[in-house]
């Protein structure tokens, strides 16, 4: 089983991961180009949605083929499906089983591939264990943090949840060393606030923070972050995807700002921007894993966020149409594989390969036939030996049974003769006693007669 896993399944998975990683890198460049060309036309929600196309590309194992795929620029050879001959042939199961044995016995031509496969698996193990340990440590740390019980904060929080139509119980906790407001957890989410924010921020600033963090929950951003981290564990060797993950998180923050601004009056947008700047100034360097959704510290992205807040417009149908067209276009050109077209040279190559396969199959058939004949002769010889052994055993058993019967008859005869001898001796002894008694009686009578005389 381990041999099959190592030499069959793992190489296939590794090849798919490498190909998918290359195609995803091309898609990242394509998305960045679209964002640059349409930077003034795409809203934050649509920019973030572009990265979700990348997630879909990394997750799904199969896509339809198209002649308009963006991946046609890559020199990747796609295997053409073999042309099946119309002649119907029947292959014995023994031949089918024999062919893989010939292939498996071939020595490995390239040990470098095996080394890269081992390094890839080792990288997955190290990256996965690191992320698991970090999240476990963070969960244990946050579980020890107390709940926020201040009535002022809880009243503001309840009003924000009511405005956003969120009914799930999401508790408020102090964040400890995590200085940035954060949404933490998937199954049992909670919002973390620094103690300084609870004491010093006014009601409106707290309201802006809650709108932002609840927007993360409403958009299921932590689920996307966790999924992307799992994909990065598999594609740990690709720096383009690590950069894409960072860009995704930045656009995610802007999309949350955009959703939060829909619940804020137009006059309060500047105050919302000032609140973000205030929080970024207090940002710590504490490691932020995928189970956290937090404010970003990047100054360039922060500038973009402030500009977006100032220009925010919720009623632009043109921007919505541009974003929708951009998503459809990127999906149409990226969520497809390159359509393999067969040229005459490729057809001839396929035909030659089929001839070689037929010849190999015929050789395998001949080898199987010879092997089968040898097996049949060996089986017949073994059957003859078994029959002779059974006959010898039967003869020995018959002879042994006859010997037992003769011995029993001899013993019985001896017993009868001994009984007859004992009977004869008893009869002779009785006759002797009778004769002796008669003689004594005769002598007694004669003595009495003599006495009378």
C-alpha positions as CSV (number, residue, x, y, z in Angstrom):
1,X,0.0,0.0,0.0
2,X,2.8,2.4,0.9
3,X,4.6,1.6,-2.4
4,X,1.4,2.4,-4.4
5,X,0.9,5.6,-2.4
6,X,4.5,6.8,-2.9
7,X,4.9,5.8,-6.6
8,X,1.4,6.4,-7.9
9,X,-0.9,8.7,-5.9
10,X,1.6,11.2,-4.5
11,X,3.4,11.9,-7.8
12,X,0.1,12.5,-9.5
13,X,-0.9,14.9,-6.7
14,X,2.5,16.6,-6.8
15,X,2.2,17.1,-10.6
16,X,-1.2,18.6,-10.2
17,X,-0.1,20.9,-7.4
18,X,2.9,22.1,-9.5
19,X,0.7,22.7,-12.6
20,X,-2.0,24.4,-10.5
21,X,0.6,26.6,-8.8
22,X,2.0,27.8,-12.1
23,X,-1.4,28.5,-13.6
24,X,-2.4,30.3,-10.3
25,X,0.7,32.5,-10.6
26,X,-0.4,33.5,-14.1
27,X,-3.9,34.3,-12.8
28,X,-2.4,36.5,-10.0
29,X,-0.5,38.6,-12.6
30,X,-3.7,38.8,-14.7
31,X,-5.7,39.9,-11.6
32,X,-3.1,42.6,-10.7
33,X,-3.2,43.9,-14.3
34,X,-7.0,44.1,-14.3
35,X,-6.9,45.9,-10.9
36,X,-4.3,48.4,-12.3
37,X,-6.3,49.0,-15.5
38,X,-9.6,49.4,-13.7
39,X,-8.3,50.9,-10.4
40,X,-10.7,53.9,-10.7
41,X,-13.6,51.8,-11.8
42,X,-13.7,48.8,-9.5
43,X,-15.2,49.1,-6.0
44,X,-13.5,47.4,-3.0
45,X,-16.1,44.6,-3.1
46,X,-15.3,43.8,-6.7
47,X,-11.5,44.0,-6.2
48,X,-11.9,41.5,-3.3
49,X,-14.1,39.3,-5.5
50,X,-11.3,39.0,-8.1
51,X,-9.2,37.2,-5.5
52,X,-12.0,34.7,-4.8
53,X,-11.6,33.6,-8.4
54,X,-8.0,32.6,-7.5
55,X,-9.3,30.6,-4.5
56,X,-11.6,28.7,-6.8
57,X,-8.8,28.1,-9.3
58,X,-6.6,26.6,-6.5
59,X,-9.4,24.4,-5.0
60,X,-11.1,22.8,-7.9
61,X,-9.2,20.0,-9.7
62,X,-10.9,20.2,-13.1
63,X,-12.0,23.0,-15.5
64,X,-13.5,22.9,-19.0
65,X,-11.2,23.5,-21.9
66,X,-11.3,26.7,-24.0
67,X,-9.3,28.2,-26.9
68,X,-9.4,31.6,-25.1
69,X,-7.7,30.5,-21.9
70,X,-5.1,33.0,-20.5
71,X,-2.8,30.0,-19.8
72,X,-2.2,29.4,-23.6
73,X,0.9,31.6,-23.2
74,X,2.6,28.8,-21.2
75,X,4.6,26.1,-22.9
76,X,2.6,23.3,-21.1
77,X,2.0,20.2,-23.2
78,X,-1.5,18.8,-22.6
79,X,-1.9,15.1,-23.2
80,X,-4.3,14.4,-26.0
81,X,-6.8,11.6,-25.5
82,X,-5.7,8.5,-27.5
83,X,-7.6,7.7,-30.6
84,X,-9.3,4.3,-30.1
85,X,-9.3,1.9,-32.9
86,X,-12.6,0.6,-34.3
87,X,-11.3,-3.0,-34.2
88,X,-12.7,-4.8,-31.2
89,X,-10.1,-6.7,-29.3
90,X,-10.4,-8.8,-26.2
91,X,-7.6,-8.9,-23.7
92,X,-7.4,-11.6,-21.0
93,X,-7.3,-10.4,-17.4
94,X,-4.0,-12.1,-17.0
95,X,-2.5,-9.8,-19.7
96,X,-3.8,-6.7,-18.0
97,X,-2.3,-7.7,-14.7
98,X,1.1,-8.5,-16.4
99,X,1.6,-5.2,-18.1
100,X,1.9,-3.0,-14.9
101,X,4.4,-5.5,-13.5
102,X,6.7,-4.8,-16.5
103,X,6.3,-1.0,-15.9
104,X,6.9,-1.3,-12.2
105,X,10.1,-3.2,-12.6
106,X,11.7,-0.4,-14.6
107,X,14.3,1.6,-12.6
108,X,13.6,5.3,-11.8
109,X,15.1,7.5,-14.5
110,X,15.2,10.7,-12.4
111,X,16.0,10.8,-8.7
112,X,15.8,14.6,-8.6
113,X,12.0,14.3,-9.0
114,X,11.8,12.0,-5.9
115,X,14.0,14.5,-4.0
116,X,11.6,17.4,-4.9
117,X,8.6,15.3,-3.9
118,X,10.1,14.6,-0.5
119,X,11.0,18.3,0.0
120,X,7.4,19.3,-0.9
121,X,6.0,16.8,1.6
122,X,8.4,18.0,4.3
123,X,7.5,21.6,3.6
124,X,3.8,20.8,4.0
125,X,4.5,19.1,7.3
126,X,6.6,22.0,8.7
127,X,4.3,24.8,7.5
128,X,1.1,22.9,8.7
129,X,2.5,22.2,12.1
130,X,3.7,25.8,12.5
131,X,0.3,27.2,11.6
132,X,-1.5,24.7,13.9
133,X,0.7,25.5,16.8
134,X,0.4,29.2,16.4
135,X,-3.4,29.1,16.2
136,X,-3.6,26.7,19.2
137,X,-1.4,28.9,21.3
138,X,-3.4,32.0,20.3
139,X,-6.7,30.2,21.1
140,X,-5.4,29.2,24.6
141,X,-4.2,32.8,25.2
142,X,-7.5,34.4,24.1
143,X,-9.5,31.8,26.1
144,X,-7.9,33.2,29.3
145,X,-8.9,36.8,28.5
146,X,-11.9,38.2,30.4
147,X,-15.2,39.3,29.0
148,X,-16.0,43.0,28.5
149,X,-18.8,43.9,30.9
150,X,-18.9,47.7,30.6
151,X,-22.5,48.7,30.0
152,X,-21.6,51.6,27.7
153,X,-19.6,49.4,25.3
154,X,-22.2,46.6,25.4
155,X,-25.1,48.9,24.5
156,X,-23.2,50.3,21.5
157,X,-22.3,46.8,20.5
158,X,-25.9,45.6,20.7
159,X,-27.1,48.6,18.6
160,X,-24.5,47.8,15.9
161,X,-25.6,44.2,15.7
162,X,-29.2,45.2,15.4
163,X,-28.4,47.7,12.6
164,X,-26.5,44.9,10.7
165,X,-29.3,42.3,11.4
166,X,-26.8,39.9,13.2
167,X,-28.6,37.7,15.7
168,X,-25.7,35.3,16.6
169,X,-24.2,35.7,20.0
170,X,-20.7,37.1,19.5
171,X,-19.1,37.9,22.8
172,X,-16.7,40.8,23.5
173,X,-13.3,40.0,25.1
174,X,-10.3,41.9,26.1
175,X,-7.5,41.3,23.6
176,X,-4.5,41.3,25.9
177,X,-1.3,41.7,23.8
178,X,-3.3,42.0,20.5
179,X,-3.6,45.8,20.3
180,X,-5.7,45.9,17.1
181,X,-9.5,45.3,17.3
182,X,-10.0,41.8,15.9
183,X,-12.6,39.2,15.0
184,X,-11.4,35.8,16.1
185,X,-12.7,32.3,15.5
186,X,-15.0,30.5,13.1
187,X,-17.4,28.2,15.0
188,X,-17.6,30.4,18.1
189,X,-16.5,33.9,16.9
190,X,-15.7,36.7,19.3
191,X,-14.5,40.3,19.0
192,X,-11.4,41.3,20.8
193,X,-10.8,44.9,22.1
194,X,-7.8,46.4,23.8
195,X,-8.4,47.7,27.3
196,X,-7.1,51.1,26.2
197,X,-9.7,51.3,23.5
198,X,-12.5,50.5,25.9
199,X,-11.4,53.2,28.3
200,X,-10.4,56.0,25.9
201,X,-12.4,55.7,22.7
202,X,-15.7,57.6,22.5
203,X,-19.0,56.1,21.5
204,X,-18.8,56.9,17.8
205,X,-15.3,55.4,17.5
206,X,-16.4,52.2,19.2
207,X,-19.4,52.1,16.9
208,X,-17.1,52.3,13.8
209,X,-14.9,49.5,15.2
210,X,-17.9,47.3,15.8
211,X,-19.3,48.0,12.3
212,X,-16.0,47.0,10.8
213,X,-15.4,43.8,12.8
214,X,-19.1,42.7,12.3
215,X,-18.6,43.3,8.6
216,X,-15.8,40.7,8.7
217,X,-18.3,38.3,10.3
218,X,-21.1,39.1,7.9
219,X,-18.8,38.5,4.9
220,X,-17.3,35.3,6.3
221,X,-13.8,36.6,5.8
222,X,-12.2,34.3,8.4
223,X,-13.5,31.3,6.5
224,X,-11.8,32.6,3.4
225,X,-8.6,33.4,5.2
226,X,-8.5,29.9,6.7
227,X,-9.1,28.2,3.4
228,X,-6.4,30.4,1.8
229,X,-3.9,29.4,4.5
230,X,-4.6,25.7,3.9
231,X,-3.9,26.3,0.2
232,X,-0.7,28.1,1.1
233,X,0.4,25.1,3.1
234,X,0.1,23.0,0.0
235,X,1.7,25.7,-2.2
236,X,4.2,26.8,0.3
237,X,7.0,27.0,-2.3
238,X,5.3,29.7,-4.4
239,X,6.1,33.3,-3.3
240,X,3.6,34.7,-5.8
241,X,0.7,33.1,-3.9
242,X,2.0,34.4,-0.6
243,X,2.0,37.9,-2.1
244,X,-1.5,37.2,-3.5
245,X,-2.7,36.2,0.0
246,X,-1.3,39.5,1.4
247,X,-3.1,41.5,-1.3
248,X,-6.3,39.6,-0.7
249,X,-6.2,40.5,3.0
250,X,-5.7,44.2,2.1
251,X,-8.6,44.2,-0.3
252,X,-10.6,42.4,2.3
253,X,-10.1,45.2,4.7
254,X,-11.2,47.8,2.2
255,X,-14.3,45.7,1.3
256,X,-15.2,45.6,5.0
257,X,-14.7,49.4,5.2
258,X,-17.1,49.7,2.3
259,X,-19.7,47.5,4.0
260,X,-19.3,49.3,7.3
261,X,-19.7,52.7,5.6
262,X,-23.2,51.7,4.4
263,X,-24.3,51.9,8.1
264,X,-22.6,55.2,8.7
265,X,-23.9,58.7,7.8
266,X,-22.0,60.6,5.1
267,X,-20.9,63.2,7.6
268,X,-19.3,60.6,9.8
269,X,-17.0,59.1,7.1
270,X,-14.1,61.4,8.0
271,X,-14.4,60.4,11.6
272,X,-14.4,56.8,10.5
273,X,-11.1,57.4,8.6
274,X,-9.6,59.1,11.7
275,X,-10.5,56.2,13.8
276,X,-8.7,53.8,11.5
277,X,-5.6,56.1,11.6
278,X,-5.7,56.1,15.4
279,X,-5.9,52.3,15.6
280,X,-3.1,51.8,13.1
281,X,-0.8,54.1,15.2
282,X,-1.3,51.7,18.2
283,X,-0.8,48.6,16.1
284,X,1.5,45.9,17.6
285,X,3.8,43.5,15.9
286,X,2.0,40.5,17.4
287,X,1.7,37.7,14.8
288,X,-1.8,37.6,13.2
289,X,-2.8,34.1,11.9
290,X,-5.7,33.2,9.5
291,X,-8.3,32.9,12.3
292,X,-8.0,36.7,13.0
293,X,-9.6,39.5,10.9
294,X,-7.9,42.7,12.0
295,X,-6.9,46.2,10.9
296,X,-4.0,46.6,8.4
297,X,-0.8,48.5,9.2
298,X,0.4,49.0,5.6
299,X,0.7,52.8,5.1
300,X,0.2,52.6,1.3
301,X,-2.9,50.5,1.7
302,X,-4.0,52.8,4.5
303,X,-3.8,55.8,2.1
304,X,-5.9,53.9,-0.4
305,X,-8.5,53.1,2.3
306,X,-8.7,56.8,3.4
307,X,-9.2,57.8,-0.3
308,X,-11.8,55.1,-0.7
309,X,-13.7,56.3,2.4
310,X,-13.7,59.9,1.1
311,X,-15.0,58.9,-2.4
312,X,-17.3,56.2,-1.2
313,X,-20.5,56.0,-3.3
314,X,-23.2,53.3,-2.8
315,X,-25.4,54.2,-5.7
316,X,-23.1,54.0,-8.7
317,X,-24.8,51.6,-11.2
318,X,-21.9,52.1,-13.6
319,X,-19.3,50.9,-11.1
320,X,-21.5,47.9,-10.3
321,X,-21.8,47.0,-14.0
322,X,-18.0,47.4,-14.6
323,X,-17.3,45.2,-11.6
324,X,-19.7,42.5,-12.7
325,X,-18.2,42.5,-16.3
326,X,-14.7,42.3,-14.8
327,X,-15.6,39.3,-12.7
328,X,-17.3,37.5,-15.7
329,X,-14.4,38.3,-18.0
330,X,-11.7,37.1,-15.6
331,X,-13.7,34.0,-14.8
332,X,-14.3,33.2,-18.5
333,X,-10.6,33.5,-19.3
334,X,-9.1,32.0,-16.1
335,X,-11.4,29.2,-14.9
336,X,-10.8,27.2,-18.1
337,X,-7.9,25.1,-19.2
338,X,-6.1,25.3,-22.5
339,X,-7.8,23.4,-25.3
340,X,-5.5,20.8,-26.7
341,X,-5.5,20.9,-30.5
342,X,-4.2,17.9,-32.4
343,X,-1.9,18.5,-35.4
344,X,-1.0,16.0,-38.0
345,X,2.4,15.5,-36.4
346,X,0.6,14.9,-33.0
347,X,-1.7,12.4,-34.7
348,X,1.2,10.5,-36.2
349,X,2.9,10.5,-32.7
350,X,-0.3,9.2,-31.1
351,X,-0.5,6.5,-33.8
352,X,3.1,5.4,-33.3
353,X,2.5,5.3,-29.5
354,X,-0.5,3.2,-30.0
355,X,1.5,0.8,-32.2
356,X,4.1,0.5,-29.5
357,X,1.5,-0.1,-26.9
358,X,-0.1,-2.8,-29.0
359,X,3.3,-4.5,-29.6
360,X,4.0,-4.3,-25.9
361,X,0.6,-5.8,-25.2
362,X,1.2,-8.6,-27.7
363,X,4.6,-9.4,-26.2
364,X,3.0,-9.5,-22.8
365,X,0.3,-11.8,-24.1
366,X,3.0,-14.2,-25.5
367,X,4.8,-14.1,-22.2
368,X,1.7,-14.8,-20.3
369,X,0.8,-17.7,-22.7
370,X,4.2,-19.3,-22.1
371,X,4.0,-18.7,-18.4
372,X,0.5,-20.2,-18.3
373,X,1.7,-23.3,-20.1
374,X,4.5,-23.8,-17.6
375,X,2.1,-23.2,-14.8
376,X,-0.3,-25.9,-16.2
377,X,2.5,-28.4,-16.6
378,X,3.7,-27.8,-13.1
379,X,0.2,-28.1,-11.8
380,X,-0.4,-31.4,-13.6
381,X,2.9,-32.7,-12.2
382,X,1.9,-31.6,-8.7
383,X,-1.5,-33.2,-9.2
384,X,0.1,-36.5,-10.3
385,X,2.4,-36.5,-7.3
386,X,-0.5,-35.8,-5.0
387,X,-2.5,-38.7,-6.5
388,X,0.4,-41.1,-6.1
389,X,0.9,-39.9,-2.5
390,X,-2.8,-40.5,-1.8
391,X,-2.6,-44.1,-3.3
392,X,0.5,-44.9,-1.3
393,X,-1.1,-43.7,1.8
394,X,-4.3,-45.7,1.0
395,X,-2.2,-48.9,0.4
396,X,-0.3,-48.4,3.6
397,X,-3.5,-47.9,5.5
398,X,-5.0,-51.1,4.0
399,X,-1.8,-53.1,4.9
400,X,-1.8,-51.7,8.4
401,X,-5.5,-52.6,8.8
402,X,-4.9,-56.1,7.5
403,X,-2.0,-56.5,9.9
404,X,-4.2,-55.4,12.8
405,X,-6.9,-57.9,11.8
406,X,-4.4,-60.8,11.5
407,X,-2.9,-59.9,14.9
408,X,-6.4,-59.8,16.4
409,X,-7.3,-63.2,14.8
410,X,-4.1,-64.7,16.1
411,X,-4.7,-63.4,19.6
412,X,-8.3,-64.7,19.5
413,X,-7.0,-68.2,18.4
414,X,-4.4,-68.2,21.2
415,X,-7.1,-67.3,23.6
416,X,-9.4,-70.1,22.4
417,X,-6.6,-72.6,22.6
418,X,-5.7,-71.5,26.1
419,X,-9.3,-71.9,27.1
420,X,-9.5,-75.4,25.5
421,X,-6.3,-76.4,27.2
422,X,-7.5,-75.2,30.5
423,X,-10.8,-77.1,30.0
424,X,-9.0,-80.3,29.1
425,X,-6.7,-80.0,32.1
426,X,-9.7,-79.4,34.3
427,X,-11.5,-82.5,32.8
428,X,-8.4,-84.7,33.2
429,X,-7.9,-83.5,36.8
430,X,-11.6,-84.3,37.5
431,X,-11.2,-87.8,35.9
432,X,-8.1,-88.4,37.9
433,X,-10.0,-87.5,41.1
434,X,-12.9,-89.7,40.2
435,X,-10.6,-92.6,39.3
436,X,-8.6,-92.1,42.6
437,X,-11.9,-92.0,44.5
438,X,-13.1,-95.2,42.7
439,X,-9.8,-96.9,43.4
440,X,-10.0,-95.9,47.1
441,X,-13.6,-97.1,47.2
442,X,-12.5,-100.4,45.6
443,X,-9.7,-100.9,48.0
444,X,-12.0,-100.1,50.9
445,X,-14.5,-102.7,49.8
446,X,-11.7,-105.3,49.3
447,X,-10.4,-104.5,52.7
448,X,-13.9,-105.0,54.2
449,X,-14.3,-108.3,52.3
450,X,-10.9,-109.5,53.6
451,X,-11.8,-108.5,57.1
452,X,-15.0,-110.6,56.9
453,X,-13.2,-113.6,55.8
